[in-house]
Amino acid sequence: MRQVVAEWRHRAGFMGTCHAGEIAGRISAQQPVAELVRIWEDGRRIVGLEINHRFGCAFDVFTDPTLRGSLSELAMLESAYATTSRRMSEHGSQESVVVSDVVEGDALRAEMLSRLGFECYR
């Protein structure tokens, strides 16, 4: 997965991805990975990575640059929101909102999250 994310970052820069070395640190060791991480595939090609329930209330979605702004990316964001929200309820989270960060200048991701009802908070 790190190799795939490194390739995406090489092709697209910071928008919609992170440094490949950060992937493992974004996944909580205190919870089962199978419940927190979803790898999206299109045939045999990895096209997305969803990391849910970070810090008890947040998620990350990293997408193949060719799918940025697509219905596929929107489906990944919807899935991550739903999974994180469900896990917050199941684990009695003190947080009242689901959070996802957007890299400064990434208007496309901000617009996609806005479609799902997210608001900019900083």
Secondary structure as UniProt FT lines:
FT   HELIX           2..12
FT   TURN            13..16
FT   HELIX           20..22
FT   HELIX           24..26
FT   TURN            29..30
FT   HELIX           33..36
FT   STRAND          37..42
FT   TURN            43..44
FT   STRAND          45..54
FT   TURN            55..57
FT   STRAND          58..63
FT   HELIX           65..67
FT   TURN            68..69
FT   HELIX           71..90
FT   TURN            91..92
FT   TURN            104..105
FT   HELIX           107..115
FT   TURN            116..117
//
